[in-house]
Amino acid sequence: MAEAPNGLLDGMPVSIKELFAVKGEPVPLGTAASELVPADADAPVTARLREDGAIMFAKTTCPDYGMLTSGLSSFHQLSRNPWKLSENPGGSSSGSAAAGAAGYGPLHVGTDIGGSIRLPAGWTGLFGFKPTLGRIPIYPYYTGRVAGPMTPTVDDAALLMHTITRPDWRDATAPAYEKIDWDLAPADVRGLKIGLMLDAGCGLDVDPEVMAAVQGAADAFAAHGAEVVPIAPVLSREMLDGLDVAWRARFWGMMEALPPEKRALILPYVREWAASGADATPVQVAQGFDQTFAMRKSTTEAFQQVDVILSPVNPTVSYPADWASPTNDPARPFEHICFTVAWNMGEQPACSINCGFSASGMPIGLQIIAPRFQDAKVFALAKAYETWRGAITNWPRFA
């Protein structure tokens, strides 16, 4: 008699971002500065996938310490965007995005602390989901850091969610486990009040093609019975710059502990970005970290006005594959994450779903955000929009 399957993913190929530990394998963290020491245990996501019989066929690339929205790394070869190889897939879940868009199976898992799932998903046409903090257990955990699926369709992501949301004691940020049926029907949006945020409050200007695609998606929600209203930004320059100072100081603390010869191996852009953290005073670092709570307050207030929020994911259509970020300037590192990062600090669930293509053929992402713990609402709304939009039929394919 044939044995019963181990779980929903038995025999299914899945790739995981290389930041997820696999017992017995090193975790390079995307940087040549890492000591390649085998991990002593599986990360929570890895453990859940293994329990359900998934075949983890690849670990996907990321930039140094996961601190770039780019496929550039001092350890890995350059990751490119399958839609146009001269362009960047985004990051830091760059390899996950490239694998998903290129057709290397339907199931991929990334991580996100400021947009690292949604940004590359937006630039590569995937559905990328950032859950409520802790909904998918992660270790090591940190303020705003989550794991989530990156897949061609909403249903593909739902399949992963059944497995990777199961609890793990190591994630001290996780809420009480809630068994959710992720196989949701498309949402009925009639009567829903939706905020449309087309201004991020700071950062790069939104490309006209991105603006038009997101407005078109909002119009589709309105045509199906939702009330769509303009909504003000949740992010400010003070919030973004404060977080930048805190993160620079934190990462310089990590780099400073390395021997000089190891520190020299870190991608110069990342090393230069973090180095100015050495000049920040303790007060500046504390004030900067406090901006995470300012973002939490601002994002929570936004949902006192509306049920759901729509926005662009990325302000730009694309940028060169060998750039470290859309500005390629370590003095202006986060100008492109202004639509995404506040929801990490506020802990709200959010997704990127393709809402069109530029004249150059590059994907454009729509972000759908719901209040904390309403992850299923994001899935149902994304499923509704995906149904109205229709399937993507022109995915890049390589021999």
LUMMIDO-300186 format. One record per residue (C-alpha): residue number from 1; z, x, y; chain. Coordinates in nm, 2 decimals. Layout:
% LUMMIDO-300186
+-----+--------+--------+--------+---+
!   k !      w !      u !      v ! c !
+-----+--------+--------+--------+---+
! NUM !      Z !      X !      Y ! A !
...
+-----+--------+--------+--------+---+
END
This chain:
% LUMMIDO-300186
+-----+--------+--------+--------+---+
!   k !      w !      u !      v ! c !
+-----+--------+--------+--------+---+
!   1 !   0.00 !   0.00 !   0.00 ! A !
!   2 !  -0.09 !   0.13 !   0.34 ! A !
!   3 !   0.19 !   0.24 !   0.56 ! A !
!   4 !   0.27 !   0.02 !   0.87 ! A !
!   5 !   0.17 !   0.17 !   1.21 ! A !
!   6 !   0.44 !   0.36 !   1.40 ! A !
!   7 !   0.39 !   0.15 !   1.71 ! A !
!   8 !   0.14 !   0.01 !   1.96 ! A !
!   9 !  -0.02 !   0.35 !   2.02 ! A !
!  10 !  -0.05 !   0.47 !   1.66 ! A !
!  11 !  -0.36 !   0.69 !   1.64 ! A !
!  12 !  -0.44 !   0.64 !   2.01 ! A !
!  13 !  -0.54 !   0.96 !   2.20 ! A !
!  14 !  -0.33 !   1.01 !   2.51 ! A !
!  15 !  -0.32 !   1.30 !   2.76 ! A !
!  16 !  -0.01 !   1.39 !   2.95 ! A !
!  17 !   0.03 !   1.59 !   3.27 ! A !
!  18 !   0.15 !   1.94 !   3.20 ! A !
!  19 !   0.47 !   1.88 !   3.39 ! A !
!  20 !   0.59 !   1.67 !   3.09 ! A !
!  21 !   0.78 !   1.89 !   2.84 ! A !
!  22 !   0.66 !   1.91 !   2.48 ! A !
!  23 !   0.91 !   2.06 !   2.24 ! A !
!  24 !   0.81 !   2.41 !   2.14 ! A !
!  25 !   0.55 !   2.45 !   2.42 ! A !
!  26 !   0.59 !   2.61 !   2.76 ! A !
!  27 !   0.58 !   2.41 !   3.09 ! A !
!  28 !   0.39 !   2.63 !   3.34 ! A !
!  29 !   0.44 !   2.39 !   3.63 ! A !
!  30 !   0.09 !   2.47 !   3.74 ! A !
!  31 !   0.18 !   2.82 !   3.87 ! A !
!  32 !   0.11 !   3.17 !   3.74 ! A !
!  33 !   0.47 !   3.25 !   3.86 ! A !
!  34 !   0.63 !   3.06 !   3.57 ! A !
!  35 !   0.79 !   3.22 !   3.27 ! A !
!  36 !   0.62 !   3.07 !   2.97 ! A !
!  37 !   0.94 !   2.97 !   2.78 ! A !
!  38 !   0.90 !   2.70 !   2.51 ! A !
!  39 !   1.07 !   2.37 !   2.60 ! A !
!  40 !   1.37 !   2.29 !   2.38 ! A !
!  41 !   1.30 !   1.91 !   2.38 ! A !
!  42 !   1.04 !   1.65 !   2.46 ! A !
!  43 !   1.05 !   1.48 !   2.80 ! A !
!  44 !   1.12 !   1.11 !   2.79 ! A !
!  45 !   0.76 !   1.01 !   2.82 ! A !
!  46 !   0.66 !   1.26 !   2.55 ! A !
!  47 !   0.93 !   1.13 !   2.32 ! A !
!  48 !   0.83 !   0.77 !   2.36 ! A !
!  49 !   0.46 !   0.84 !   2.29 ! A !
!  50 !   0.55 !   1.05 !   1.98 ! A !
!  51 !   0.77 !   0.76 !   1.85 ! A !
!  52 !   0.48 !   0.52 !   1.88 ! A !
!  53 !   0.24 !   0.74 !   1.70 ! A !
!  54 !   0.02 !   0.84 !   2.00 ! A !
!  55 !  -0.20 !   1.15 !   1.95 ! A !
!  56 !  -0.12 !   1.37 !   2.25 ! A !
!  57 !  -0.45 !   1.55 !   2.25 ! A !
!  58 !  -0.42 !   1.74 !   2.58 ! A !
!  59 !  -0.19 !   1.84 !   2.86 ! A !
!  60 !  -0.37 !   1.80 !   3.19 ! A !
!  61 !  -0.37 !   2.04 !   3.48 ! A !
!  62 !  -0.18 !   2.02 !   3.81 ! A !
!  63 !  -0.14 !   2.25 !   4.11 ! A !
!  64 !   0.15 !   2.49 !   4.17 ! A !
!  65 !   0.48 !   2.30 !   4.12 ! A !
!  66 !   0.29 !   1.98 !   4.16 ! A !
!  67 !   0.30 !   2.03 !   4.54 ! A !
!  68 !  -0.07 !   1.98 !   4.63 ! A !
!  69 !  -0.30 !   1.68 !   4.64 ! A !
!  70 !  -0.56 !   1.90 !   4.48 ! A !
!  71 !  -0.71 !   2.04 !   4.16 ! A !
!  72 !  -0.64 !   2.39 !   4.28 ! A !
!  73 !  -0.38 !   2.60 !   4.09 ! A !
!  74 !  -0.29 !   2.96 !   4.04 ! A !
!  75 !  -0.24 !   2.90 !   3.67 ! A !
!  76 !  -0.51 !   2.65 !   3.57 ! A !
!  77 !  -0.88 !   2.66 !   3.63 ! A !
!  78 !  -1.01 !   2.44 !   3.91 ! A !
!  79 !  -1.02 !   2.07 !   3.84 ! A !
!  80 !  -1.31 !   1.89 !   3.99 ! A !
!  81 !  -1.40 !   1.52 !   4.06 ! A !
!  82 !  -1.63 !   1.39 !   3.78 ! A !
!  83 !  -1.80 !   1.16 !   4.03 ! A !
!  84 !  -1.92 !   1.46 !   4.22 ! A !
!  85 !  -1.83 !   1.81 !   4.10 ! A !
!  86 !  -1.83 !   1.96 !   4.45 ! A !
!  87 !  -1.55 !   1.73 !   4.54 ! A !
!  88 !  -1.17 !   1.73 !   4.47 ! A !
!  89 !  -1.01 !   1.49 !   4.22 ! A !
!  90 !  -0.69 !   1.49 !   4.43 ! A !
!  91 !  -0.35 !   1.56 !   4.28 ! A !
!  92 !  -0.11 !   1.65 !   4.18 ! A !
!  93 !  -0.21 !   1.46 !   3.87 ! A !
!  94 !  -0.55 !   1.62 !   3.91 ! A !
!  95 !  -0.63 !   1.69 !   3.55 ! A !
!  96 !  -0.52 !   1.33 !   3.45 ! A !
!  97 !  -0.76 !   1.19 !   3.71 ! A !
!  98 !  -1.05 !   1.41 !   3.61 ! A !
!  99 !  -1.00 !   1.33 !   3.24 ! A !
! 100 !  -0.98 !   0.96 !   3.30 ! A !
! 101 !  -1.28 !   0.94 !   3.51 ! A !
! 102 !  -1.49 !   1.17 !   3.28 ! A !
! 103 !  -1.42 !   0.95 !   2.98 ! A !
! 104 !  -1.17 !   1.17 !   2.79 ! A !
! 105 !  -1.01 !   0.86 !   2.64 ! A !
! 106 !  -0.86 !   0.56 !   2.82 ! A !
! 107 !  -0.49 !   0.66 !   2.83 ! A !
! 108 !  -0.34 !   0.93 !   3.06 ! A !
! 109 !   0.01 !   0.97 !   3.22 ! A !
! 110 !   0.08 !   1.15 !   3.55 ! A !
! 111 !   0.37 !   1.19 !   3.79 ! A !
! 112 !   0.41 !   1.09 !   4.15 ! A !
! 113 !   0.66 !   1.19 !   4.42 ! A !
! 114 !   0.45 !   1.13 !   4.73 ! A !
! 115 !   0.13 !   0.98 !   4.59 ! A !
! 116 !   0.04 !   1.21 !   4.30 ! A !
! 117 !  -0.07 !   0.93 !   4.07 ! A !
! 118 !  -0.22 !   0.69 !   4.33 ! A !
! 119 !  -0.41 !   0.95 !   4.54 ! A !
! 120 !  -0.61 !   1.10 !   4.26 ! A !
! 121 !  -0.66 !   0.76 !   4.10 ! A !
! 122 !  -0.80 !   0.64 !   4.43 ! A !
! 123 !  -1.04 !   0.93 !   4.46 ! A !
! 124 !  -1.16 !   0.90 !   4.09 ! A !
! 125 !  -1.18 !   0.52 !   4.05 ! A !
! 126 !  -0.89 !   0.48 !   3.81 ! A !
! 127 !  -0.61 !   0.23 !   3.80 ! A !
! 128 !  -0.29 !   0.44 !   3.88 ! A !
! 129 !   0.05 !   0.28 !   3.88 ! A !
! 130 !   0.37 !   0.41 !   4.04 ! A !
! 131 !   0.66 !   0.21 !   3.91 ! A !
! 132 !   1.00 !   0.12 !   4.06 ! A !
! 133 !   1.20 !   0.44 !   4.05 ! A !
! 134 !   1.34 !   0.49 !   3.69 ! A !
! 135 !   1.13 !   0.21 !   3.54 ! A !
! 136 !   0.96 !   0.48 !   3.33 ! A !
! 137 !   1.23 !   0.73 !   3.24 ! A !
! 138 !   1.16 !   1.08 !   3.37 ! A !
! 139 !   1.34 !   1.42 !   3.33 ! A !
! 140 !   1.39 !   1.62 !   3.54 ! A !
! 141 !   1.44 !   1.35 !   3.80 ! A !
! 142 !   1.45 !   1.38 !   4.18 ! A !
! 143 !   1.44 !   1.15 !   4.48 ! A !
! 144 !   1.12 !   0.94 !   4.46 ! A !
! 145 !   0.98 !   1.11 !   4.15 ! A !
! 146 !   0.83 !   0.88 !   3.89 ! A !
! 147 !   0.59 !   0.89 !   3.59 ! A !
! 148 !   0.31 !   0.64 !   3.54 ! A !
! 149 !  -0.02 !   0.55 !   3.38 ! A !
! 150 !  -0.36 !   0.65 !   3.50 ! A !
! 151 !  -0.63 !   0.45 !   3.32 ! A !
! 152 !  -0.98 !   0.30 !   3.37 ! A !
! 153 !  -0.85 !  -0.06 !   3.35 ! A !
! 154 !  -0.53 !  -0.25 !   3.42 ! A !
! 155 !  -0.51 !  -0.35 !   3.05 ! A !
! 156 !  -0.52 !   0.01 !   2.94 ! A !
! 157 !  -0.22 !   0.08 !   3.17 ! A !
! 158 !  -0.03 !  -0.22 !   3.03 ! A !
! 159 !  -0.07 !  -0.08 !   2.68 ! A !
! 160 !   0.10 !   0.24 !   2.79 ! A !
! 161 !   0.38 !   0.06 !   2.97 ! A !
! 162 !   0.51 !  -0.11 !   2.66 ! A !
! 163 !   0.58 !   0.24 !   2.52 ! A !
! 164 !   0.68 !   0.46 !   2.81 ! A !
! 165 !   0.92 !   0.22 !   2.98 ! A !
! 166 !   1.16 !   0.23 !   2.69 ! A !
! 167 !   1.50 !   0.38 !   2.79 ! A !
! 168 !   1.61 !   0.74 !   2.78 ! A !
! 169 !   1.97 !   0.83 !   2.87 ! A !
! 170 !   1.86 !   1.15 !   3.05 ! A !
! 171 !   1.72 !   0.97 !   3.35 ! A !
! 172 !   2.03 !   0.90 !   3.56 ! A !
! 173 !   1.81 !   0.72 !   3.82 ! A !
! 174 !   1.69 !   0.45 !   3.59 ! A !
! 175 !   1.79 !   0.09 !   3.63 ! A !
! 176 !   1.90 !  -0.11 !   3.33 ! A !
! 177 !   1.62 !  -0.15 !   3.08 ! A !
! 178 !   1.42 !  -0.47 !   3.11 ! A !
! 179 !   1.18 !  -0.57 !   2.84 ! A !
! 180 !   0.87 !  -0.69 !   3.02 ! A !
! 181 !   0.55 !  -0.84 !   2.88 ! A !
! 182 !   0.29 !  -0.62 !   3.05 ! A !
! 183 !   0.00 !  -0.81 !   2.91 ! A !
! 184 !  -0.02 !  -1.04 !   3.21 ! A !
! 185 !  -0.27 !  -1.30 !   3.32 ! A !
! 186 !  -0.43 !  -1.26 !   3.66 ! A !
! 187 !  -0.20 !  -1.37 !   3.93 ! A !
! 188 !  -0.26 !  -1.70 !   4.11 ! A !
! 189 !  -0.25 !  -1.58 !   4.47 ! A !
! 190 !  -0.25 !  -1.93 !   4.64 ! A !
! 191 !   0.03 !  -1.95 !   4.89 ! A !
! 192 !   0.11 !  -1.58 !   4.87 ! A !
! 193 !   0.18 !  -1.41 !   5.21 ! A !
! 194 !   0.01 !  -1.07 !   5.20 ! A !
! 195 !   0.06 !  -0.80 !   5.46 ! A !
! 196 !  -0.25 !  -0.59 !   5.54 ! A !
! 197 !  -0.16 !  -0.24 !   5.66 ! A !
! 198 !  -0.46 !  -0.05 !   5.80 ! A !
! 199 !  -0.26 !   0.19 !   6.01 ! A !
! 200 !  -0.03 !   0.44 !   5.83 ! A !
! 201 !   0.16 !   0.52 !   6.15 ! A !
! 202 !   0.07 !   0.89 !   6.15 ! A !
! 203 !  -0.16 !   1.13 !   5.97 ! A !
! 204 !  -0.53 !   1.14 !   5.93 ! A !
! 205 !  -0.75 !   0.86 !   6.07 ! A !
! 206 !  -0.89 !   0.62 !   5.81 ! A !
! 207 !  -1.26 !   0.67 !   5.74 ! A !
! 208 !  -1.47 !   0.37 !   5.84 ! A !
! 209 !  -1.59 !   0.33 !   5.48 ! A !
! 210 !  -1.24 !   0.32 !   5.35 ! A !
! 211 !  -1.14 !   0.07 !   5.62 ! A !
! 212 !  -1.43 !  -0.16 !   5.53 ! A !
! 213 !  -1.36 !  -0.15 !   5.16 ! A !
! 214 !  -0.99 !  -0.23 !   5.19 ! A !
! 215 !  -1.07 !  -0.51 !   5.44 ! A !
! 216 !  -1.32 !  -0.65 !   5.19 ! A !
! 217 !  -1.05 !  -0.65 !   4.92 ! A !
! 218 !  -0.81 !  -0.82 !   5.15 ! A !
! 219 !  -1.08 !  -1.08 !   5.22 ! A !
! 220 !  -1.11 !  -1.15 !   4.85 ! A !
! 221 !  -0.74 !  -1.23 !   4.83 ! A !
! 222 !  -0.77 !  -1.46 !   5.13 ! A !
! 223 !  -1.08 !  -1.63 !   4.97 ! A !
! 224 !  -0.86 !  -1.71 !   4.66 ! A !
! 225 !  -0.59 !  -1.88 !   4.87 ! A !
! 226 !  -0.36 !  -1.60 !   4.99 ! A !
! 227 !  -0.25 !  -1.58 !   5.36 ! A !
! 228 !  -0.33 !  -1.23 !   5.48 ! A !
! 229 !  -0.17 !  -1.11 !   5.79 ! A !
! 230 !  -0.17 !  -0.77 !   5.97 ! A !
! 231 !   0.15 !  -0.57 !   5.93 ! A !
! 232 !   0.28 !  -0.26 !   6.11 ! A !
! 233 !   0.32 !   0.08 !   5.95 ! A !
! 234 !   0.63 !   0.17 !   5.76 ! A !
! 235 !   0.60 !   0.55 !   5.83 ! A !
! 236 !   0.65 !   0.75 !   6.15 ! A !
! 237 !   0.58 !   1.10 !   6.25 ! A !
! 238 !   0.96 !   1.17 !   6.25 ! A !
! 239 !   0.99 !   1.05 !   5.90 ! A !
! 240 !   0.69 !   1.26 !   5.77 ! A !
! 241 !   0.79 !   1.58 !   5.95 ! A !
! 242 !   1.15 !   1.55 !   5.84 ! A !
! 243 !   1.06 !   1.51 !   5.48 ! A !
! 244 !   0.83 !   1.81 !   5.52 ! A !
! 245 !   1.11 !   2.03 !   5.65 ! A !
! 246 !   1.34 !   1.92 !   5.36 ! A !
! 247 !   1.08 !   1.99 !   5.09 ! A !
! 248 !   0.98 !   2.33 !   5.24 ! A !
! 249 !   1.34 !   2.44 !   5.23 ! A !
! 250 !   1.39 !   2.31 !   4.88 ! A !
! 251 !   1.09 !   2.48 !   4.74 ! A !
! 252 !   1.15 !   2.80 !   4.93 ! A !
! 253 !   1.50 !   2.81 !   4.77 ! A !
! 254 !   1.32 !   2.80 !   4.43 ! A !
! 255 !   1.07 !   3.07 !   4.52 ! A !
! 256 !   1.32 !   3.30 !   4.69 ! A !
! 257 !   1.50 !   3.32 !   4.35 ! A !
! 258 !   1.19 !   3.46 !   4.19 ! A !
! 259 !   1.13 !   3.84 !   4.16 ! A !
! 260 !   0.89 !   3.95 !   4.44 ! A !
! 261 !   0.61 !   4.02 !   4.19 ! A !
! 262 !   0.64 !   3.67 !   4.05 ! A !
! 263 !   0.65 !   3.51 !   4.39 ! A !
! 264 !   0.33 !   3.69 !   4.48 ! A !
! 265 !   0.15 !   3.50 !   4.20 ! A !
! 266 !   0.21 !   3.16 !   4.36 ! A !
! 267 !  -0.09 !   3.00 !   4.52 ! A !
! 268 !  -0.10 !   3.14 !   4.88 ! A !
! 269 !  -0.12 !   2.80 !   5.04 ! A !
! 270 !   0.19 !   2.67 !   4.86 ! A !
! 271 !   0.38 !   3.00 !   4.93 ! A !
! 272 !   0.29 !   2.99 !   5.30 ! A !
! 273 !   0.38 !   2.62 !   5.32 ! A !
! 274 !   0.73 !   2.68 !   5.17 ! A !
! 275 !   0.81 !   3.01 !   5.34 ! A !
! 276 !   0.88 !   2.84 !   5.68 ! A !
! 277 !   1.16 !   2.66 !   5.50 ! A !
! 278 !   1.36 !   2.98 !   5.53 ! A !
! 279 !   1.37 !   2.93 !   5.90 ! A !
! 280 !   1.51 !   2.57 !   5.89 ! A !
! 281 !   1.87 !   2.54 !   5.98 ! A !
! 282 !   2.11 !   2.35 !   5.75 ! A !
! 283 !   2.13 !   2.07 !   6.01 ! A !
! 284 !   1.75 !   2.04 !   6.02 ! A !
! 285 !   1.73 !   2.03 !   5.64 ! A !
! 286 !   2.00 !   1.76 !   5.62 ! A !
! 287 !   1.83 !   1.56 !   5.90 ! A !
! 288 !   1.50 !   1.59 !   5.73 ! A !
! 289 !   1.63 !   1.47 !   5.40 ! A !
! 290 !   1.79 !   1.18 !   5.58 ! A !
! 291 !   1.44 !   1.06 !   5.66 ! A !
! 292 !   1.41 !   0.95 !   5.30 ! A !
! 293 !   1.67 !   0.69 !   5.38 ! A !
! 294 !   1.49 !   0.59 !   5.70 ! A !
! 295 !   1.18 !   0.53 !   5.48 ! A !
! 296 !   1.39 !   0.32 !   5.24 ! A !
! 297 !   1.51 !   0.10 !   5.53 ! A !
! 298 !   1.16 !   0.07 !   5.68 ! A !
! 299 !   0.99 !  -0.02 !   5.35 ! A !
! 300 !   1.26 !  -0.28 !   5.26 ! A !
! 301 !   1.23 !  -0.44 !   5.60 ! A !
! 302 !   0.86 !  -0.48 !   5.56 ! A !
! 303 !   0.91 !  -0.72 !   5.27 ! A !
! 304 !   1.13 !  -0.95 !   5.48 ! A !
! 305 !   0.80 !  -1.06 !   5.64 ! A !
! 306 !   0.56 !  -1.07 !   5.35 ! A !
! 307 !   0.55 !  -1.10 !   4.97 ! A !
! 308 !   0.31 !  -0.82 !   4.90 ! A !
! 309 !   0.14 !  -0.54 !   5.10 ! A !
! 310 !  -0.22 !  -0.41 !   5.08 ! A !
! 311 !  -0.34 !  -0.08 !   5.23 ! A !
! 312 !  -0.57 !   0.21 !   5.17 ! A !
! 313 !  -0.46 !   0.47 !   4.92 ! A !
! 314 !  -0.64 !   0.76 !   5.08 ! A !
! 315 !  -0.75 !   0.78 !   5.44 ! A !
! 316 !  -1.06 !   0.99 !   5.35 ! A !
! 317 !  -1.35 !   0.94 !   5.11 ! A !
! 318 !  -1.34 !   1.29 !   4.96 ! A !
! 319 !  -1.30 !   1.66 !   5.04 ! A !
! 320 !  -1.42 !   1.99 !   4.88 ! A !
! 321 !  -1.30 !   2.08 !   4.53 ! A !
! 322 !  -1.17 !   2.42 !   4.63 ! A !
! 323 !  -0.95 !   2.30 !   4.92 ! A !
! 324 !  -0.57 !   2.27 !   4.87 ! A !
! 325 !  -0.55 !   1.95 !   5.06 ! A !
! 326 !  -0.78 !   1.73 !   5.28 ! A !
! 327 !  -0.67 !   1.93 !   5.59 ! A !
! 328 !  -0.67 !   2.26 !   5.39 ! A !
! 329 !  -0.40 !   2.37 !   5.64 ! A !
! 330 !  -0.04 !   2.45 !   5.51 ! A !
! 331 !   0.09 !   2.37 !   5.86 ! A !
! 332 !  -0.04 !   2.02 !   5.82 ! A !
! 333 !   0.02 !   1.96 !   5.45 ! A !
! 334 !   0.10 !   1.59 !   5.43 ! A !
! 335 !  -0.14 !   1.42 !   5.68 ! A !
! 336 !  -0.31 !   1.24 !   5.39 ! A !
! 337 !  -0.01 !   1.09 !   5.21 ! A !
! 338 !   0.10 !   0.86 !   5.49 ! A !
! 339 !   0.00 !   0.54 !   5.31 ! A !
! 340 !   0.17 !   0.64 !   4.98 ! A !
! 341 !   0.49 !   0.86 !   5.03 ! A !
! 342 !   0.71 !   0.60 !   5.19 ! A !
! 343 !   0.70 !   0.38 !   4.88 ! A !
! 344 !   0.83 !   0.66 !   4.67 ! A !
! 345 !   1.13 !   0.70 !   4.90 ! A !
! 346 !   1.17 !   0.32 !   4.92 ! A !
! 347 !   1.13 !   0.30 !   4.54 ! A !
! 348 !   0.89 !   0.01 !   4.54 ! A !
! 349 !   0.62 !  -0.03 !   4.27 ! A !
! 350 !   0.27 !   0.04 !   4.39 ! A !
! 351 !  -0.08 !   0.09 !   4.24 ! A !
! 352 !  -0.42 !   0.22 !   4.33 ! A !
! 353 !  -0.72 !   0.02 !   4.21 ! A !
! 354 !  -1.08 !   0.08 !   4.29 ! A !
! 355 !  -1.22 !  -0.14 !   4.56 ! A !
! 356 !  -1.56 !   0.00 !   4.62 ! A !
! 357 !  -1.76 !   0.32 !   4.68 ! A !
! 358 !  -1.88 !   0.52 !   4.97 ! A !
! 359 !  -2.24 !   0.57 !   5.06 ! A !
! 360 !  -2.21 !   0.91 !   4.89 ! A !
! 361 !  -2.10 !   0.74 !   4.57 ! A !
! 362 !  -1.73 !   0.83 !   4.58 ! A !
! 363 !  -1.46 !   0.58 !   4.47 ! A !
! 364 !  -1.23 !   0.42 !   4.73 ! A !
! 365 !  -0.88 !   0.30 !   4.63 ! A !
! 366 !  -0.69 !  -0.01 !   4.73 ! A !
! 367 !  -0.31 !   0.01 !   4.72 ! A !
! 368 !  -0.10 !  -0.30 !   4.62 ! A !
! 369 !   0.27 !  -0.27 !   4.68 ! A !
! 370 !   0.55 !  -0.52 !   4.58 ! A !
! 371 !   0.93 !  -0.52 !   4.64 ! A !
! 372 !   1.15 !  -0.31 !   4.41 ! A !
! 373 !   1.17 !  -0.42 !   4.05 ! A !
! 374 !   0.87 !  -0.65 !   4.09 ! A !
! 375 !   0.64 !  -0.42 !   3.89 ! A !
! 376 !   0.49 !  -0.70 !   3.69 ! A !
! 377 !   0.38 !  -0.86 !   4.01 ! A !
! 378 !   0.17 !  -0.55 !   4.09 ! A !
! 379 !   0.01 !  -0.56 !   3.75 ! A !
! 380 !  -0.07 !  -0.94 !   3.78 ! A !
! 381 !  -0.22 !  -0.89 !   4.13 ! A !
! 382 !  -0.42 !  -0.59 !   4.02 ! A !
! 383 !  -0.55 !  -0.79 !   3.72 ! A !
! 384 !  -0.66 !  -1.07 !   3.95 ! A !
! 385 !  -0.84 !  -0.83 !   4.18 ! A !
! 386 !  -1.00 !  -0.64 !   3.89 ! A !
! 387 !  -1.13 !  -0.98 !   3.76 ! A !
! 388 !  -1.28 !  -1.07 !   4.09 ! A !
! 389 !  -1.43 !  -0.72 !   4.14 ! A !
! 390 !  -1.57 !  -0.69 !   3.79 ! A !
! 391 !  -1.58 !  -0.40 !   3.56 ! A !
! 392 !  -1.69 !  -0.05 !   3.67 ! A !
! 393 !  -2.00 !   0.02 !   3.48 ! A !
! 394 !  -2.12 !   0.35 !   3.62 ! A !
! 395 !  -1.84 !   0.59 !   3.51 ! A !
! 396 !  -1.95 !   0.96 !   3.51 ! A !
! 397 !  -2.03 !   1.08 !   3.16 ! A !
! 398 !  -2.09 !   1.43 !   3.04 ! A !
! 399 !  -2.26 !   1.56 !   2.73 ! A !
+-----+--------+--------+--------+---+
END
